Amino acid sequence: MEKGWRVVKDAELIPAKEGRRVKIGENEIALFNLGGDFLAVDNRCPHKEGPLADGIVAGKAVFCPLHNWKISLETGCALSGGTGQVKSYPVKLKDGKIHIHV
């Protein structure tokens, strides 16, 4: 595997339109399955650090379960609720396994 990429989970373990928390070193990342397309962002909402992996997925965004901020899963930017941004991570699928670049 190329430098910086980490295998984190089998793709089949994340149901469509749901997120899961994964740890890579000190990074806690929210990994989402958008129906075969996987996206990842830091697992802390920029508002009050709510667990984004537990939020409700809508299109290519997630609603924070604490205060309903809408966060883009492509850019990590807040789309509603306020301003702020979380880090987004490159994701690729290879041989049924999800890889995240950190």
PyMOL commands that set and color helices and strands:
alter all, ss='L'
color gray80, all
select helices_A, chain A and resi 11-13+52-54
alter helices_A, ss='H'
color red, helices_A
select strands_A, chain A and resi 5-10+18-24+27-33+38-42+56-58+61-63+70-72+78-80+88-89+91-94+97-101
alter strands_A, ss='S'
color yellow, strands_A
deselect
rebuild
show_as cartoon
